[in-house]
Amino acid sequence: MSTSAIHSAEDARRLARRRLPWMVFDYIDGAAGAEAGAARDRAALDALTLRPRILRDVSDRSLSTTLFGKPAQRPFGIAPMGMCNLASPGADLMLARLAARYSVPLGVSTVASTPMEEMIEVAQGNAWFQLYFSGDGAGTFKLAERARDAGYETLVLTVDVPEVGRRPRELRHGFTMPFRIGPRQFLDFALHPRWSLSTLAQGRPQMANFQMAGYSFDRTESRAKANWDTLARLRDMWRGNLVVKGVLDPEDAVALKEAGVDAIQVSSHGARQLDSAPAPISALSDIRKAVGAGYPLFYDSGLRSGEDALKALVTGADFVFFGRIMQFAIAARGEAGLGQLWDVLSDEMSIALAQIGATSVEAAKV
Ligand SMILES: Cc1cc2nc3c(=O)[nH]c(=O)nc-3n(C[C@H](O)[C@H](O)[C@H](O)COP(=O)(O)O)c2cc1C
């Protein structure tokens, strides 16, 4: 096998780093502040162990599960990420095709680089719309109505961005959305011709959900006005599944459950918001205790392997999501790279299940 194949998420990251302009790599890879939060997430995941169990005939294993009553072929999906087409032209639709193939949810960001209508069609319904509250909220509710009209059954309200976190790596490159090309970016792009020729030739990626009349969005506009009344209004208008993403506090989790939210996503936004936030994997076990068994809990942040994902599942999550590493795989090797990384993650989880003497994630939890 070629030495440039992807055998781990770190391989994908290393290859992506070579191909992407520094500005784009640092936008995807970067985290808040001094990135101590990202290191804390990693350390907390590494500190968790899975105990091998022996002689249990684990020859017949399955990674399938159910999610909101529907079968999914993996207990992991794809987290919502803005502007994925910066990783490579067509990245959004590669993710949508992957979601369709495995019947797993693809998070479609408010600031996705492909319109939400096209995403859910290509994902064959396996798409959840991720909503940001912004400004006075008028545009937010319009977007939710549009998602409903496009056939989305699940809405994910992201609540951990009252203000966009300060990410020095983005700031240093002058990253904005849509991005400007000044002398510094020009040099960066010139030094990464493969990316520049393919991506810039297709036109700069845009925040596609705002290309239609009647919508506007400023990534830097404050989202700080959202409160519990906003949530109650959203719960009233949204009849489908409502997930709230970006929860790290057990009291908040209990209040969300009482407010009629269908599932909670424990997440630190991949350490991109509050550098001092607790490691979300530690918050997960506390939140599971607070909401009780049986309440749907999802998890993302810092997962870099199938073993990491399995740790989150046995710690109390019913389903987990990968973020950055999906974009790295695409930046590294396009759609084939994405497929390779997906297989790596699946194999890692399946092999880890065998090692701990379980034939399914359900069995691993007991
Ligand atoms: C480049 C990038 C863009 C993101 N954009 C969004 C977004 O628009 N909405 C959102 O809810 N989360 C967004 N996230 C956060 C992800 O949904 C997820 O919480 C995070 O990536 C998980 O951590 P991981 O990347 O370590 O797996 C973004 C993350 C990255 C890396």
The ligand as a Gaussian input file, in Angstrom:
#p B3LYP/6-31G(d) Opt

LIG

0 1
 C      -13.734000      24.281000      10.743000
 C      -14.852000      24.061000      11.717000
 C      -16.065000      24.717000      11.528000
 C      -17.113000      24.512000      12.421000
 N      -18.323000      25.120000      12.189000
 C      -19.363000      24.860000      13.015000
 C      -20.649000      25.393000      12.735000
 O      -20.839000      26.117000      11.763000
 N      -21.657000      25.094000      13.600000
 C      -21.483000      24.294000      14.704000
 O      -22.430000      24.039000      15.451000
 N      -20.270000      23.761000      14.968000
 C      -19.231000      24.021000      14.160000
 N      -18.010000      23.440000      14.420000
 C      -17.861000      22.553000      15.579000
 C      -18.187000      21.102000      15.201000
 O      -19.548000      20.915000      14.957000
 C      -17.786000      20.137000      16.343000
 O      -18.369000      20.577000      17.552000
 C      -16.275000      20.016000      16.511000
 O      -15.600000      20.108000      15.286000
 C      -15.944000      18.696000      17.172000
 O      -14.610000      18.630000      17.541000
 P      -13.475000      17.901000      16.652000
 O      -13.252000      18.778000      15.467000
 O      -12.325000      17.891000      17.592000
 O      -13.992000      16.543000      16.274000
 C      -16.940000      23.660000      13.547000
 C      -15.721000      23.015000      13.722000
 C      -14.683000      23.207000      12.831000
 C      -13.393000      22.470000      13.054000

